[in-house]
Amino acid sequence: MKKNITKRILAALLAAALAFSLAACGGNNAGGSEGNDTASTALTEEEYQQAVEDLSTEMSEIQTNASTAMTDPEAAKGILEDMKASINDFASVTPPEAYADAHEKLKSGCESLIAFIDTVAAMSEETDQTKLAEMSTQMGEQLQAAMTDMAEGASMLEGASE
């Protein structure tokens, strides 16, 4: 059972990292601005692009660290929580006007991805096979929604940065 939980958590980590790599592809690699905090004032276009790149980097690092999840379910849960924090931080930034629509789409993808992570975590505690099957279906829908919104948001970012 413990091995099953670990596999589910690892799958969530890898799927989430993949979804965010889609978002990063839409960002334009403009110069390195350091100001990507989540203040209520809108970020500049360069700061927003940097925030997208920073999130992509964080997701890549998390994916690299996912190998610990194979042997330590508690560490894997911690990695998922770190991932959720990074996703929430990105979703809460105020984008520049040129990226507002793209950010809303990315934010929707972030929300779906967080729901996916929460479902994976809930599955690790569940033993009822019927509920596990329902949760598995729910996870698929959440991940599909996240990836669709992320891809669309990335495309919108690319169009806005041209």
KEVOKOL-175067 format. One record per residue: x, y, z of N, C-alpha, C in turn; residue number from 1. Coordinates in Angstrom, 3 decimals. Example, Ala and Ser with C-alpha at 12.3 -4.5 7.8 and 13.67 -1.06 7.14 Angstrom:
! residues 2
<n_x 13.190&n_y -5.690&n_z 7.800&ca_x 12.300&ca_y -4.500&ca_z 7.800&c_x 13.200&c_y -3.300&c_z 7.800&nr 1>;
<n_x 12.850&n_y -2.250&n_z 7.080&ca_x 13.670&ca_y -1.060&ca_z 7.140&c_x 12.900&c_y 0.030&c_z 7.870&nr 2>;
This chain:
! residues 162
<n_x 0.825&n_y -1.195&n_z 0.000&ca_x 0.000&ca_y 0.000&ca_z 0.000&c_x 0.868&c_y 1.256&c_z 0.000&nr 1>;
<n_x 1.927&n_y 1.263&n_z 0.822&ca_x 2.801&ca_y 2.427&ca_z 0.900&c_x 3.453&c_y 2.699&c_z -0.452&nr 2>;
<n_x 3.798&n_y 1.644&n_z -1.185&ca_x 4.412&ca_y 1.802&ca_z -2.496&c_x 3.420&c_y 2.424&c_z -3.483&nr 3>;
<n_x 2.134&n_y 2.049&n_z -3.396&ca_x 1.094&ca_y 2.621&ca_z -4.236&c_x 0.943&c_y 4.115&c_z -4.002&nr 4>;
<n_x 0.932&n_y 4.515&n_z -2.742&ca_x 0.804&ca_y 5.925&ca_z -2.380&c_x 1.979&c_y 6.701&c_z -2.956&nr 5>;
<n_x 3.151&n_y 6.163&n_z -2.804&ca_x 4.351&ca_y 6.820&ca_z -3.307&c_x 4.270&c_y 7.005&c_z -4.818&nr 6>;
<n_x 3.801&n_y 5.999&n_z -5.523&ca_x 3.673&ca_y 6.105&ca_z -6.977&c_x 2.669&c_y 7.182&c_z -7.362&nr 7>;
<n_x 1.560&n_y 7.272&n_z -6.638&ca_x 0.554&ca_y 8.300&ca_z -6.932&c_x 1.131&c_y 9.692&c_z -6.716&nr 8>;
<n_x 1.860&n_y 9.865&n_z -5.625&ca_x 2.437&ca_y 11.167&ca_z -5.335&c_x 3.480&c_y 11.536&c_z -6.383&nr 9>;
<n_x 4.312&n_y 10.602&n_z -6.756&ca_x 5.314&ca_y 10.860&ca_z -7.779&c_x 4.648&c_y 11.211&c_z -9.110&nr 10>;
<n_x 3.593&n_y 10.501&n_z -9.463&ca_x 2.868&ca_y 10.803&ca_z -10.703&c_x 2.321&c_y 12.223&c_z -10.673&nr 11>;
<n_x 1.819&n_y 12.647&n_z -9.519&ca_x 1.302&ca_y 14.012&ca_z -9.395&c_x 2.409&c_y 15.034&c_z -9.582&nr 12>;
<n_x 3.558&n_y 14.770&n_z -8.986&ca_x 4.693&ca_y 15.688&ca_z -9.126&c_x 5.100&c_y 15.843&c_z -10.584&nr 13>;
<n_x 5.236&n_y 14.721&n_z -11.256&ca_x 5.677&ca_y 14.758&ca_z -12.644&c_x 4.640&c_y 15.400&c_z -13.552&nr 14>;
<n_x 3.374&n_y 15.106&n_z -13.323&ca_x 2.316&ca_y 15.699&ca_z -14.144&c_x 2.231&c_y 17.208&c_z -13.930&nr 15>;
<n_x 2.356&n_y 17.636&n_z -12.691&ca_x 2.305&ca_y 19.064&ca_z -12.392&c_x 3.484&c_y 19.794&c_z -13.019&nr 16>;
<n_x 4.659&n_y 19.202&n_z -12.916&ca_x 5.842&ca_y 19.823&ca_z -13.515&c_x 5.681&c_y 19.916&c_z -15.031&nr 17>;
<n_x 5.116&n_y 18.893&n_z -15.651&ca_x 4.877&ca_y 18.909&ca_z -17.084&c_x 3.903&c_y 20.017&c_z -17.456&nr 18>;
<n_x 2.833&n_y 20.154&n_z -16.701&ca_x 1.849&ca_y 21.200&ca_z -16.986&c_x 2.491&c_y 22.578&c_z -16.932&nr 19>;
<n_x 3.370&n_y 22.792&n_z -15.967&ca_x 4.004&ca_y 24.099&ca_z -15.878&c_x 5.053&c_y 24.314&c_z -16.939&nr 20>;
<n_x 5.643&n_y 23.264&n_z -17.441&ca_x 6.600&ca_y 23.465&ca_z -18.519&c_x 5.882&c_y 23.999&c_z -19.752&nr 21>;
<n_x 4.610&n_y 23.660&n_z -19.913&ca_x 3.810&ca_y 24.224&ca_z -21.004&c_x 3.677&c_y 25.727&c_z -20.850&nr 22>;
<n_x 3.415&n_y 26.187&n_z -19.638&ca_x 3.257&ca_y 27.614&ca_z -19.394&c_x 4.551&c_y 28.358&c_z -19.653&nr 23>;
<n_x 5.660&n_y 27.778&n_z -19.285&ca_x 6.944&ca_y 28.445&ca_z -19.448&c_x 7.288&c_y 28.644&c_z -20.919&nr 24>;
<n_x 6.826&n_y 27.753&n_z -21.769&ca_x 7.118&ca_y 27.872&ca_z -23.186&c_x 6.519&c_y 29.129&c_z -23.782&nr 25>;
<n_x 5.463&n_y 29.654&n_z -23.178&ca_x 4.818&ca_y 30.843&ca_z -23.715&c_x 5.474&c_y 32.126&c_z -23.304&nr 26>;
<n_x 6.329&n_y 32.090&n_z -22.292&ca_x 6.980&ca_y 33.307&ca_z -21.823&c_x 8.082&c_y 33.723&c_z -22.775&nr 27>;
<n_x 8.267&n_y 35.033&n_z -22.883&ca_x 9.339&ca_y 35.563&ca_z -23.706&c_x 10.544&c_y 35.757&c_z -22.818&nr 28>;
<n_x 11.697&n_y 35.323&n_z -23.220&ca_x 12.883&ca_y 35.403&ca_z -22.384&c_x 13.464&c_y 36.802&c_z -22.421&nr 29>;
<n_x 12.797&n_y 37.728&n_z -21.768&ca_x 13.299&ca_y 39.088&ca_z -21.661&c_x 14.224&c_y 39.158&c_z -20.470&nr 30>;
<n_x 14.987&n_y 40.200&n_z -20.364&ca_x 16.011&ca_y 40.357&ca_z -19.337&c_x 15.612&c_y 39.962&c_z -17.939&nr 31>;
<n_x 16.575&n_y 39.819&n_z -17.060&ca_x 16.356&ca_y 39.308&ca_z -15.725&c_x 15.966&c_y 40.365&c_z -14.729&nr 32>;
<n_x 14.710&n_y 40.533&n_z -14.482&ca_x 14.251&ca_y 41.438&ca_z -13.442&c_x 14.063&c_y 40.646&c_z -12.171&nr 33>;
<n_x 14.380&n_y 41.230&n_z -11.057&ca_x 14.277&ca_y 40.518&ca_z -9.786&c_x 12.914&c_y 40.685&c_z -9.142&nr 34>;
<n_x 12.116&n_y 41.656&n_z -9.534&ca_x 10.877&ca_y 41.962&ca_z -8.822&c_x 9.725&c_y 41.094&c_z -9.245&nr 35>;
<n_x 9.558&n_y 39.946&n_z -8.637&ca_x 8.425&ca_y 39.088&ca_z -8.984&c_x 7.618&c_y 38.730&c_z -7.746&nr 36>;
<n_x 7.571&n_y 39.635&n_z -6.765&ca_x 6.763&ca_y 39.327&ca_z -5.590&c_x 5.293&c_y 39.533&c_z -5.905&nr 37>;
<n_x 4.444&n_y 39.166&n_z -4.983&ca_x 3.017&ca_y 39.126&ca_z -5.249&c_x 2.301&c_y 40.365&c_z -4.729&nr 38>;
<n_x 2.903&n_y 41.518&n_z -4.881&ca_x 2.270&ca_y 42.760&ca_z -4.449&c_x 1.050&c_y 43.033&c_z -5.302&nr 39>;
<n_x 0.181&n_y 43.921&n_z -4.810&ca_x -1.057&ca_y 44.193&ca_z -5.530&c_x -0.829&c_y 45.103&c_z -6.729&nr 40>;
<n_x 0.327&n_y 45.738&n_z -6.837&ca_x 0.604&ca_y 46.546&ca_z -8.009&c_x 0.998&c_y 45.631&c_z -9.150&nr 41>;
<n_x 0.616&n_y 46.053&n_z -10.355&ca_x 0.891&ca_y 45.222&ca_z -11.526&c_x 2.391&c_y 45.133&c_z -11.779&nr 42>;
<n_x 2.826&n_y 43.957&n_z -12.143&ca_x 4.215&ca_y 43.752&ca_z -12.530&c_x 4.435&c_y 44.372&c_z -13.906&nr 43>;
<n_x 5.676&n_y 44.706&n_z -14.204&ca_x 6.003&ca_y 45.122&ca_z -15.561&c_x 5.992&c_y 43.871&c_z -16.437&nr 44>;
<n_x 6.016&n_y 44.066&n_z -17.734&ca_x 6.043&ca_y 42.913&ca_z -18.632&c_x 7.287&c_y 42.060&c_z -18.377&nr 45>;
<n_x 8.423&n_y 42.713&n_z -18.156&ca_x 9.664&ca_y 41.975&ca_z -17.901&c_x 9.572&c_y 41.201&c_z -16.586&nr 46>;
<n_x 9.011&n_y 41.828&n_z -15.554&ca_x 8.866&ca_y 41.153&ca_z -14.268&c_x 7.918&c_y 39.961&c_z -14.380&nr 47>;
<n_x 6.856&n_y 40.131&n_z -15.142&ca_x 5.898&ca_y 39.035&ca_z -15.303&c_x 6.541&c_y 37.878&c_z -16.059&nr 48>;
<n_x 7.246&n_y 38.190&n_z -17.120&ca_x 7.935&ca_y 37.145&ca_z -17.877&c_x 8.941&c_y 36.426&c_z -16.985&nr 49>;
<n_x 9.605&n_y 37.171&n_z -16.122&ca_x 10.552&ca_y 36.564&ca_z -15.200&c_x 9.811&c_y 35.675&c_z -14.204&nr 50>;
<n_x 8.631&n_y 36.096&n_z -13.755&ca_x 7.842&ca_y 35.281&ca_z -12.822&c_x 7.467&c_y 33.946&c_z -13.463&nr 51>;
<n_x 7.115&n_y 33.976&n_z -14.747&ca_x 6.794&ca_y 32.736&ca_z -15.467&c_x 8.035&c_y 31.842&c_z -15.536&nr 52>;
<n_x 9.165&n_y 32.440&n_z -15.876&ca_x 10.407&ca_y 31.671&ca_z -15.968&c_x 10.815&c_y 31.117&c_z -14.602&nr 53>;
<n_x 10.661&n_y 31.937&n_z -13.554&ca_x 11.019&ca_y 31.488&ca_z -12.206&c_x 10.163&c_y 30.298&c_z -11.783&nr 54>;
<n_x 8.869&n_y 30.371&n_z -12.084&ca_x 7.991&ca_y 29.263&ca_z -11.736&c_x 8.391&c_y 28.000&c_z -12.487&nr 55>;
<n_x 8.721&n_y 28.153&n_z -13.747&ca_x 9.157&ca_y 27.007&ca_z -14.533&c_x 10.416&c_y 26.393&c_z -13.928&nr 56>;
<n_x 11.342&n_y 27.243&n_z -13.511&ca_x 12.577&ca_y 26.761&ca_z -12.880&c_x 12.268&c_y 26.017&c_z -11.587&nr 57>;
<n_x 11.372&n_y 26.596&n_z -10.774&ca_x 10.991&ca_y 25.941&ca_z -9.521&c_x 10.355&c_y 24.580&c_z -9.787&nr 58>;
<n_x 9.501&n_y 24.502&n_z -10.802&ca_x 8.852&ca_y 23.232&ca_z -11.125&c_x 9.880&c_y 22.216&c_z -11.618&nr 59>;
<n_x 10.870&n_y 22.669&n_z -12.366&ca_x 11.930&ca_y 21.756&ca_z -12.822&c_x 12.728&c_y 21.234&c_z -11.640&nr 60>;
<n_x 13.032&n_y 22.120&n_z -10.687&ca_x 13.770&ca_y 21.694&ca_z -9.500&c_x 12.951&c_y 20.693&c_z -8.687&nr 61>;
<n_x 11.655&n_y 20.947&n_z -8.583&ca_x 10.780&ca_y 20.020&ca_z -7.859&c_x 10.757&c_y 18.671&c_z -8.565&nr 62>;
<n_x 10.684&n_y 18.695&n_z -9.888&ca_x 10.678&ca_y 17.452&ca_z -10.649&c_x 11.985&c_y 16.690&c_z -10.423&nr 63>;
<n_x 13.097&n_y 17.402&n_z -10.373&ca_x 14.392&ca_y 16.784&ca_z -10.109&c_x 14.411&c_y 16.148&c_z -8.719&nr 64>;
<n_x 13.824&n_y 16.841&n_z -7.754&ca_x 13.799&ca_y 16.337&ca_z -6.380&c_x 12.762&c_y 15.235&c_z -6.166&nr 65>;
<n_x 11.951&n_y 14.970&n_z -7.168&ca_x 10.889&ca_y 13.977&ca_z -7.022&c_x 11.428&c_y 12.569&c_z -6.811&nr 66>;
<n_x 12.690&n_y 12.359&n_z -7.109&ca_x 13.251&ca_y 11.023&ca_z -6.913&c_x 13.174&c_y 10.608&c_z -5.441&nr 67>;
<n_x 13.185&n_y 11.578&n_z -4.530&ca_x 13.034&ca_y 11.254&ca_z -3.098&c_x 11.663&c_y 10.661&c_z -2.821&nr 68>;
<n_x 10.692&n_y 11.028&n_z -3.641&ca_x 9.330&ca_y 10.551&ca_z -3.425&c_x 9.231&c_y 9.045&c_z -3.575&nr 69>;
<n_x 10.158&n_y 8.448&n_z -4.283&ca_x 10.111&ca_y 7.000&ca_z -4.486&c_x 10.333&c_y 6.238&c_z -3.193&nr 70>;
<n_x 11.046&n_y 6.836&n_z -2.252&ca_x 11.359&ca_y 6.120&ca_z -1.016&c_x 10.778&c_y 6.766&c_z 0.229&nr 71>;
<n_x 10.267&n_y 7.984&n_z 0.116&ca_x 9.797&ca_y 8.700&ca_z 1.294&c_x 8.491&c_y 9.439&c_z 1.012&nr 72>;
<n_x 7.344&n_y 8.807&n_z 1.302&ca_x 6.052&ca_y 9.447&ca_z 1.040&c_x 5.875&c_y 10.775&c_z 1.771&nr 73>;
<n_x 6.432&n_y 10.905&n_z 2.957&ca_x 6.298&ca_y 12.169&ca_z 3.693&c_x 7.065&c_y 13.284&c_z 2.988&nr 74>;
<n_x 8.243&n_y 12.966&n_z 2.474&ca_x 9.006&ca_y 13.955&ca_z 1.708&c_x 8.231&c_y 14.337&c_z 0.445&nr 75>;
<n_x 7.591&n_y 13.351&n_z -0.168&ca_x 6.809&ca_y 13.613&ca_z -1.373&c_x 5.644&c_y 14.550&c_z -1.072&nr 76>;
<n_x 4.994&n_y 14.342&n_z 0.064&ca_x 3.899&ca_y 15.236&ca_z 0.450&c_x 4.428&c_y 16.647&c_z 0.666&nr 77>;
<n_x 5.606&n_y 16.762&n_z 1.241&ca_x 6.225&ca_y 18.073&ca_z 1.427&c_x 6.526&c_y 18.747&c_z 0.092&nr 78>;
<n_x 6.988&n_y 17.955&n_z -0.871&ca_x 7.265&ca_y 18.492&ca_z -2.206&c_x 5.970&c_y 18.991&c_z -2.844&nr 79>;
<n_x 4.880&n_y 18.235&n_z -2.676&ca_x 3.587&ca_y 18.675&ca_z -3.208&c_x 3.149&c_y 19.990&c_z -2.571&nr 80>;
<n_x 3.354&n_y 20.124&n_z -1.277&ca_x 2.991&ca_y 21.370&ca_z -0.590&c_x 3.837&c_y 22.538&c_z -1.093&nr 81>;
<n_x 5.126&n_y 22.298&n_z -1.316&ca_x 5.993&ca_y 23.337&ca_z -1.878&c_x 5.510&c_y 23.745&c_z -3.266&nr 82>;
<n_x 5.111&n_y 22.739&n_z -4.040&ca_x 4.615&ca_y 22.998&ca_z -5.381&c_x 3.354&c_y 23.863&c_z -5.323&nr 83>;
<n_x 2.452&n_y 23.504&n_z -4.419&ca_x 1.221&ca_y 24.292&ca_z -4.282&c_x 1.530&c_y 25.736&c_z -3.894&nr 84>;
<n_x 2.500&n_y 25.924&n_z -3.008&ca_x 2.869&ca_y 27.278&ca_z -2.586&c_x 3.403&c_y 28.083&c_z -3.769&nr 85>;
<n_x 4.260&n_y 27.473&n_z -4.570&ca_x 4.807&ca_y 28.159&ca_z -5.748&c_x 3.702&c_y 28.501&c_z -6.739&nr 86>;
<n_x 2.788&n_y 27.577&n_z -6.942&ca_x 1.678&ca_y 27.790&ca_z -7.869&c_x 0.785&c_y 28.917&c_z -7.361&nr 87>;
<n_x 0.461&n_y 28.889&n_z -6.068&ca_x -0.373&ca_y 29.953&ca_z -5.481&c_x 0.305&c_y 31.309&c_z -5.582&nr 88>;
<n_x 1.606&n_y 31.354&n_z -5.317&ca_x 2.335&ca_y 32.618&ca_z -5.420&c_x 2.239&c_y 33.184&c_z -6.826&nr 89>;
<n_x 2.445&n_y 32.321&n_z -7.824&ca_x 2.359&ca_y 32.794&ca_z -9.203&c_x 0.938&c_y 33.250&c_z -9.546&nr 90>;
<n_x -0.052&n_y 32.466&n_z -9.151&ca_x -1.441&ca_y 32.791&ca_z -9.484&c_x -1.872&c_y 34.119&c_z -8.866&nr 91>;
<n_x -1.251&n_y 34.501&n_z -7.762&ca_x -1.689&ca_y 35.714&ca_z -7.064&c_x -1.007&c_y 36.996&c_z -7.533&nr 92>;
<n_x -0.052&n_y 36.912&n_z -8.459&ca_x 0.572&ca_y 38.141&ca_z -8.937&c_x -0.422&c_y 38.938&c_z -9.768&nr 93>;
<n_x -0.184&n_y 40.221&n_z -9.848&ca_x -0.998&ca_y 41.079&ca_z -10.705&c_x -0.197&c_y 41.311&c_z -11.981&nr 94>;
<n_x -0.690&n_y 40.756&n_z -13.086&ca_x 0.078&ca_y 40.857&ca_z -14.331&c_x -0.067&c_y 42.252&c_z -14.944&nr 95>;
<n_x 0.839&n_y 42.595&n_z -15.858&ca_x 0.648&ca_y 43.836&ca_z -16.612&c_x -0.587&c_y 43.676&c_z -17.504&nr 96>;
<n_x -1.164&n_y 44.764&n_z -17.888&ca_x -2.402&ca_y 44.746&ca_z -18.679&c_x -2.277&c_y 43.872&c_z -19.931&nr 97>;
<n_x -1.120&n_y 43.922&n_z -20.590&ca_x -0.930&ca_y 43.146&ca_z -21.826&c_x -1.051&c_y 41.643&c_z -21.593&nr 98>;
<n_x -0.810&n_y 41.186&n_z -20.358&ca_x -0.849&ca_y 39.761&ca_z -20.047&c_x -2.039&c_y 39.366&c_z -19.177&nr 99>;
<n_x -2.960&n_y 40.272&n_z -18.954&ca_x -4.070&ca_y 40.002&ca_z -18.025&c_x -4.908&c_y 38.792&c_z -18.448&nr 100>;
<n_x -5.297&n_y 38.726&n_z -19.709&ca_x -6.130&ca_y 37.605&ca_z -20.163&c_x -5.369&c_y 36.281&c_z -20.092&nr 101>;
<n_x -4.108&n_y 36.314&n_z -20.506&ca_x -3.282&ca_y 35.104&ca_z -20.449&c_x -3.116&c_y 34.653&c_z -19.003&nr 102>;
<n_x -2.906&n_y 35.606&n_z -18.104&ca_x -2.722&ca_y 35.252&ca_z -16.698&c_x -3.996&c_y 34.629&c_z -16.128&nr 103>;
<n_x -5.151&n_y 35.138&n_z -16.502&ca_x -6.411&ca_y 34.546&ca_z -16.021&c_x -6.519&c_y 33.084&c_z -16.452&nr 104>;
<n_x -6.102&n_y 32.800&n_z -17.674&ca_x -6.138&ca_y 31.426&ca_z -18.167&c_x -5.114&c_y 30.572&c_z -17.408&nr 105>;
<n_x -3.913&n_y 31.115&n_z -17.196&ca_x -2.901&ca_y 30.395&ca_z -16.426&c_x -3.358&c_y 30.192&c_z -14.983&nr 106>;
<n_x -4.006&n_y 31.203&n_z -14.425&ca_x -4.513&ca_y 31.109&ca_z -13.052&c_x -5.558&c_y 29.998&c_z -12.956&nr 107>;
<n_x -6.420&n_y 29.893&n_z -13.953&ca_x -7.404&ca_y 28.811&ca_z -13.988&c_x -6.698&c_y 27.453&c_z -14.032&nr 108>;
<n_x -5.638&n_y 27.368&n_z -14.823&ca_x -4.844&ca_y 26.139&ca_z -14.869&c_x -4.195&c_y 25.847&c_z -13.528&nr 109>;
<n_x -3.727&n_y 26.896&n_z -12.861&ca_x -3.125&ca_y 26.739&ca_z -11.527&c_x -4.148&c_y 26.168&c_z -10.543&nr 110>;
<n_x -5.364&n_y 26.701&n_z -10.591&ca_x -6.420&ca_y 26.233&ca_z -9.683&c_x -6.742&c_y 24.764&c_z -9.942&nr 111>;
<n_x -6.801&n_y 24.380&n_z -11.212&ca_x -7.060&ca_y 22.974&ca_z -11.553&c_x -5.912&c_y 22.090&c_z -11.095&nr 112>;
<n_x -4.697&n_y 22.590&n_z -11.219&ca_x -3.530&ca_y 21.819&ca_z -10.811&c_x -3.502&c_y 21.636&c_z -9.297&nr 113>;
<n_x -3.873&n_y 22.666&n_z -8.553&ca_x -3.941&ca_y 22.552&ca_z -7.096&c_x -5.028&c_y 21.558&c_z -6.695&nr 114>;
<n_x -6.161&n_y 21.597&n_z -7.386&ca_x -7.218&ca_y 20.617&ca_z -7.113&c_x -6.713&c_y 19.202&c_z -7.393&nr 115>;
<n_x -5.941&n_y 19.047&n_z -8.466&ca_x -5.348&ca_y 17.758&ca_z -8.807&c_x -4.422&c_y 17.283&c_z -7.683&nr 116>;
<n_x -3.551&n_y 18.156&n_z -7.204&ca_x -2.618&ca_y 17.810&ca_z -6.129&c_x -3.387&c_y 17.426&c_z -4.872&nr 117>;
<n_x -4.434&n_y 18.188&n_z -4.563&ca_x -5.253&ca_y 17.880&ca_z -3.378&c_x -5.934&c_y 16.515&c_z -3.518&nr 118>;
<n_x -6.379&n_y 16.189&n_z -4.716&ca_x -7.018&ca_y 14.895&ca_z -4.938&c_x -6.012&c_y 13.768&c_z -4.772&nr 119>;
<n_x -4.801&n_y 13.967&n_z -5.285&ca_x -3.755&ca_y 12.953&ca_z -5.108&c_x -3.490&c_y 12.738&c_z -3.623&nr 120>;
<n_x -3.388&n_y 13.836&n_z -2.873&ca_x -3.140&ca_y 13.728&ca_z -1.435&c_x -4.284&c_y 12.987&c_z -0.745&nr 121>;
<n_x -5.512&n_y 13.284&n_z -1.139&ca_x -6.672&ca_y 12.607&ca_z -0.549&c_x -6.663&c_y 11.123&c_z -0.896&nr 122>;
<n_x -6.217&n_y 10.796&n_z -2.095&ca_x -6.156&ca_y 9.387&ca_z -2.496&c_x -5.183&c_y 8.596&c_z -1.636&nr 123>;
<n_x -4.135&n_y 9.268&n_z -1.167&ca_x -3.147&ca_y 8.559&ca_z -0.367&c_x -3.724&c_y 8.120&c_z 0.979&nr 124>;
<n_x -4.830&n_y 8.725&n_z 1.368&ca_x -5.478&ca_y 8.379&ca_z 2.637&c_x -6.672&c_y 7.440&c_z 2.447&nr 125>;
<n_x -7.120&n_y 7.277&n_z 1.208&ca_x -8.346&ca_y 6.522&ca_z 0.911&c_x -8.044&c_y 5.037&c_z 0.707&nr 126>;
<n_x -8.952&n_y 4.191&n_z 1.185&ca_x -8.809&ca_y 2.751&ca_z 0.987&c_x -9.982&c_y 2.142&c_z 0.215&nr 127>;
<n_x -11.115&n_y 2.825&n_z 0.182&ca_x -12.297&ca_y 2.327&ca_z -0.515&c_x -12.051&c_y 2.354&c_z -2.022&nr 128>;
<n_x -12.129&n_y 1.182&n_z -2.663&ca_x -11.816&ca_y 1.058&ca_z -4.085&c_x -12.764&c_y 1.867&c_z -4.977&nr 129>;
<n_x -14.030&n_y 1.956&n_z -4.592&ca_x -14.988&ca_y 2.736&ca_z -5.379&c_x -14.619&c_y 4.211&c_z -5.338&nr 130>;
<n_x -14.306&n_y 4.695&n_z -4.143&ca_x -13.907&ca_y 6.103&ca_z -4.013&c_x -12.588&c_y 6.366&c_z -4.737&nr 131>;
<n_x -11.674&n_y 5.404&n_z -4.663&ca_x -10.405&ca_y 5.566&ca_z -5.372&c_x -10.622&c_y 5.667&c_z -6.879&nr 132>;
<n_x -11.532&n_y 4.872&n_z -7.400&ca_x -11.837&ca_y 4.924&ca_z -8.836&c_x -12.441&c_y 6.276&c_z -9.207&nr 133>;
<n_x -13.350&n_y 6.772&n_z -8.370&ca_x -13.951&ca_y 8.086&ca_z -8.612&c_x -12.894&c_y 9.187&c_z -8.560&nr 134>;
<n_x -12.016&n_y 9.094&n_z -7.582&ca_x -10.958&ca_y 10.096&ca_z -7.444&c_x -9.982&c_y 10.039&c_z -8.614&nr 135>;
<n_x -9.741&n_y 8.847&n_z -9.106&ca_x -8.853&ca_y 8.686&ca_z -10.245&c_x -9.438&c_y 9.382&c_z -11.479&nr 136>;
<n_x -10.733&n_y 9.213&n_z -11.689&ca_x -11.418&ca_y 9.896&ca_z -12.788&c_x -11.345&c_y 11.407&c_z -12.593&nr 137>;
<n_x -11.592&n_y 11.835&n_z -11.364&ca_x -11.543&ca_y 13.261&ca_z -11.034&c_x -10.138&c_y 13.825&c_z -11.298&nr 138>;
<n_x -9.115&n_y 13.068&n_z -10.926&ca_x -7.742&ca_y 13.502&ca_z -11.171&c_x -7.478&c_y 13.704&c_z -12.658&nr 139>;
<n_x -7.947&n_y 12.768&n_z -13.468&ca_x -7.763&ca_y 12.883&ca_z -14.907&c_x -8.407&c_y 14.141&c_z -15.459&nr 140>;
<n_x -9.621&n_y 14.428&n_z -14.982&ca_x -10.325&ca_y 15.631&ca_z -15.432&c_x -9.596&c_y 16.893&c_z -14.973&nr 141>;
<n_x -9.124&n_y 16.896&n_z -13.739&ca_x -8.415&ca_y 18.063&ca_z -13.212&c_x -7.112&c_y 18.300&c_z -13.962&nr 142>;
<n_x -6.378&n_y 17.234&n_z -14.217&ca_x -5.118&ca_y 17.382&ca_z -14.928&c_x -5.357&c_y 17.838&c_z -16.362&nr 143>;
<n_x -6.363&n_y 17.296&n_z -17.003&ca_x -6.680&ca_y 17.711&ca_z -18.375&c_x -7.052&c_y 19.194&c_z -18.411&nr 144>;
<n_x -7.880&n_y 19.638&n_z -17.456&ca_x -8.264&ca_y 21.057&ca_z -17.392&c_x -7.037&c_y 21.927&c_z -17.157&nr 145>;
<n_x -6.155&n_y 21.488&n_z -16.262&ca_x -4.939&ca_y 22.260&ca_z -15.973&c_x -4.069&c_y 22.377&c_z -17.221&nr 146>;
<n_x -3.840&n_y 21.261&n_z -17.890&ca_x -2.970&ca_y 21.280&ca_z -19.061&c_x -3.581&c_y 22.087&c_z -20.203&nr 147>;
<n_x -4.891&n_y 21.975&n_z -20.395&ca_x -5.557&ca_y 22.745&ca_z -21.443&c_x -5.443&c_y 24.239&c_z -21.168&nr 148>;
<n_x -5.744&n_y 24.639&n_z -19.925&ca_x -5.668&ca_y 26.060&ca_z -19.581&c_x -4.233&c_y 26.571&c_z -19.635&nr 149>;
<n_x -3.286&n_y 25.763&n_z -19.184&ca_x -1.883&ca_y 26.170&ca_z -19.226&c_x -1.423&c_y 26.358&c_z -20.675&nr 150>;
<n_x -1.770&n_y 25.415&n_z -21.537&ca_x -1.368&ca_y 25.519&ca_z -22.944&c_x -1.998&c_y 26.747&c_z -23.596&nr 151>;
<n_x -3.274&n_y 26.968&n_z -23.328&ca_x -3.948&ca_y 28.128&ca_z -23.899&c_x -3.348&c_y 29.424&c_z -23.341&nr 152>;
<n_x -3.091&n_y 29.448&n_z -22.034&ca_x -2.483&ca_y 30.633&ca_z -21.427&c_x -1.096&c_y 30.899&c_z -21.994&nr 153>;
<n_x -0.313&n_y 29.828&n_z -22.196&ca_x 1.027&ca_y 29.978&ca_z -22.768&c_x 0.948&c_y 30.546&c_z -24.176&nr 154>;
<n_x -0.008&n_y 30.066&n_z -24.949&ca_x -0.192&ca_y 30.575&ca_z -26.304&c_x -0.582&c_y 32.054&c_z -26.272&nr 155>;
<n_x -1.445&n_y 32.409&n_z -25.332&ca_x -1.860&ca_y 33.804&ca_z -25.194&c_x -0.677&c_y 34.685&c_z -24.768&nr 156>;
<n_x 0.170&n_y 34.161&n_z -23.885&ca_x 1.365&ca_y 34.902&ca_z -23.470&c_x 2.277&c_y 35.159&c_z -24.664&nr 157>;
<n_x 2.451&n_y 34.126&n_z -25.460&ca_x 3.305&ca_y 34.244&ca_z -26.634&c_x 2.770&c_y 35.309&c_z -27.576&nr 158>;
<n_x 1.459&n_y 35.292&n_z -27.783&ca_x 0.845&ca_y 36.296&ca_z -28.665&c_x 0.957&c_y 37.706&c_z -28.116&nr 159>;
<n_x 0.835&n_y 37.845&n_z -26.801&ca_x 0.910&ca_y 39.167&ca_z -26.177&c_x 2.333&c_y 39.705&c_z -26.165&nr 160>;
<n_x 3.332&n_y 38.824&n_z -26.174&ca_x 4.717&ca_y 39.288&ca_z -26.096&c_x 5.332&c_y 39.567&c_z -27.462&nr 161>;
<n_x 4.584&n_y 39.311&n_z -28.520&ca_x 5.114&ca_y 39.552&ca_z -29.878&c_x 4.973&c_y 41.000&c_z -30.268&nr 162>;
